[in-house]
Amino acid sequence: MPTFTVVDITPVALSGDRTQDAEPSIAVNPQNPQEIVVTAFTPDPMGGSLAPVYVSTDGGHTWVMRSVVPGGTARLGTGDISVGFASEGGALYAGILNAEASLQDILRMQILRSPDITTAASMELLVSRDRVDQPWVEVGSVRGDGGAQDRVYVSSNDLGVRPRSAAVDVSGDARTAAAPAGFRRNTVEQRTPSGQDGPPVRTAVHPDGTVYTAFESWTGATPGGGDIVNVTLDVVVTRDDDGGVGTDAFQDLKDADDSAIGQRVATGRSERFNAFMGQERLGGDLAIAVDPTDSASVWVAWCDRVGSQMGCTLHVRHSTDHGQTWSSDVRTVTDAKNPALAVTTDSLLGLAYQQFRQRQWVTALELTADDWQTMPERHVLHQAPANVPVAQFLPYLGDYIRLLAVGRDFYGVFSGNNTPDPANFPEGVTYQRHADFVHHQLLDLDTLARVPVSIDPFFFHRAA
């Protein structure tokens, strides 16, 4: 029978933490799944200029912090951050928004590298480019004459080349080369959208070298009052059959209707960008995953506004012919955001998401082998009032969560209200920080002083 683990990863030494540790990412070493790295908007506890990552070397049961990410600030630690392990060799890669630059209203994407997670040295800077939003890292490895080569993909919304802003930086051999380590920027949007593409650009890498990229092509944008923008969009998928390392990368999938590069999965969708749902802003939710046993089988998830809905609805669609044709929705979830997809080596699809329901944020994981034709295996990981704590900044929980599959196991991370109440964790939970589950109270290092509720990152693992 599968076993399930949920852990609040804030270390005991930070029992007094009260920061909003939102927008998490996770990387698991495929060669040694005991090694796991999680990131969030966590500042250095000592107030230094290096942002921390959370590190586990025992499969996620215990966690420590290592301050290794350059460009940190006392408030956020770092801006957006995504991490990924190489398939072989243990190298860790990160795509970040430098938080120091953000103080000057500069979106500065940086691509970083570390040889392994045991080093306390600052991660090495490989690429730095301004006006780039929401970097997202995927990593694979291929065998070459000199051994394994790390293929690293950092997708982003590159606003420096508007209106075609969906882009992927690719290195075919990033492990040891000096900066910029072979990274080359590829524009994956080939149509001309309205001003820019949406913030999320996501990749899915298959071991045979097939690489998919999904993005939201904005086709219109009008003011909606305040900071809200009424956006119309198409959900688009591109593909590269040679690892994304050729001269005309991500141009192997052409639309069946207009023959342009990139198949449109859904068209004419709308969203209220920067609207609110449960203290969280809306807009830009997207995920893609490919079956590791079949590169033709790929799923996409996104969120949009349906009718006069004030929130947004999550949609999942499936292609079985390398992205050329797509099913209708195989799953919809009303008032949900932050979809995350992953597929195991036994072709079990996982969908994680956060749903605003009955004034709570509910984080759920659903597993299906038949696109929800039969009842899925469903786990509620967390449920807590959406109005506690009061948001310190946006995003509140984060613009994304992340789900990974390693072999037959699922690993994931989300952020949420850290009230130590068993009713909030139907699958159970383990805290490292001091917590009184009887009185639902966080405690400081002395185990006496009370600590107010905040937002923590939570790790989960479903072991087959």
Helices and strands as residue ranges (DSSP letters): E 3-8, G 12-14, E 25-28, E 36-39, E 51-56, E 64-69, E 81-85, E 92-97, H 99-102, E 108-114, E 124-130, E 132-144, E 147-158, G 159-161, E 166-171, E 184-187, E 197-205, E 211-223, E 229-240, E 263-273, E 276-277, E 280-281, E 286-291, E 294-304, E 313-319, E 331-334, E 336-343, E 349-357, E 360-368, E 377-385, E 402-406, E 409-417, G 422-424, E 430-431, E 435-436, E 441-443, E 450-451, E 455-463
